[in-house]
Amino acid sequence: MLTERQLLILKVTVDDYIQSAQPVGSNQLSKKSEIPFSPATIRNEMADLEGLGFLEKTHTSSGRVPSEKGYRYYVDHMLTPRPLPKEDIVQLRSIFDDKIAETEEVIKRSAMILSELTNYTAILLGPNMRKHTVKKLSIVPLTMDTAVAIIVTDNGHVENRVFTIPQGLDPSDIEKMVNILNERLVGVSLNDLHRRLEQETLTIFKQHVNRYGELFSTFRKAVILPQEDNVYYGGKLNILNQPDFHDLHKIRNLMDVMEESKHIPMILPVGSQGLHIRIGSENALSAMEDCSVITVSYDIGEEQTGSIAIVGPKRMDYKRVVTLLDTLSGDLSKELTRMIRGK
């Protein structure tokens, strides 16, 4: 059980180190108005806190820094969210200023602004696009040998894919193809689109579309959607701006795991509700042992949820990030639910 004096010294030490990124010494703390103790008293208490595992002594200085245990105690018992400055709220709300038709664009913009406001890396997990269904299919010729396939889904998402068309193809064949696609595939989920395209349209193309083989082959490849198309990043390189990260090998490993889609469920656990803070070794990936990850869920309509993660150093500004995530998750839930209901 920590004494009131130890609690105060631990809190101020963590706050100071978060702001300065420099080891904290007793003389430094004694000059702070909230610490009414002598340097000698502070030094003794810091030594006791080190013995208890809440602080660590660095190799390069007589000062101390919070340990993983110290950060965890701080987050669990001392964290009071900091009110956001008005300009931050304005910047957050600017995500919704324009009447954006696509949920994905709102999420993408959220990742960008969140990374700008924190100077950390933001990762957002959006809706599973493969659950949505085809509302309309179009093919628009661009040149003599290229066209763009346009897929509009029931939630307003638009996929544009350029593909090759056989030279000299009669425009009426493209029109026939579009009619067949809309007749057979409207209402089909994106997850099932590839299979249904082959099962339900190929035979009809053979009957009605000249040179159907070449056209079908390139169109089919164009509309294959990537497996992981719902992960959005903001500030991927922000981690390089943090003084805590100077080991190039560790930075490279960290960047690699954040890039690989197979690791996303370990960074952003699907279905995890509420706000969670993982510090250092609490992260499932060893490459993130020097990081803190704060995640929060948000609603996408009434049936789906998304997740937001902020990845930064263990010396993260927890007060600010928690408030930002709490504010954004609430606003994002309201906006996306409104957009989906409007459609």
PyMOL commands that set and color helices and strands:
alter all, ss='L'
color gray80, all
select helices_A, chain A and resi 4-20+26-30+39-51+68-77+86-96+103-118+129-131+171-185+190-208+212-222+236-241+248-259+261-267+280-282+286-288+318-342
alter helices_A, ss='H'
color red, helices_A
select strands_A, chain A and resi 55-57+64-66+121-125+134-141+146-153+158-164+231-234+275-279+291-300+304-313
alter strands_A, ss='S'
color yellow, strands_A
deselect
rebuild
show_as cartoon
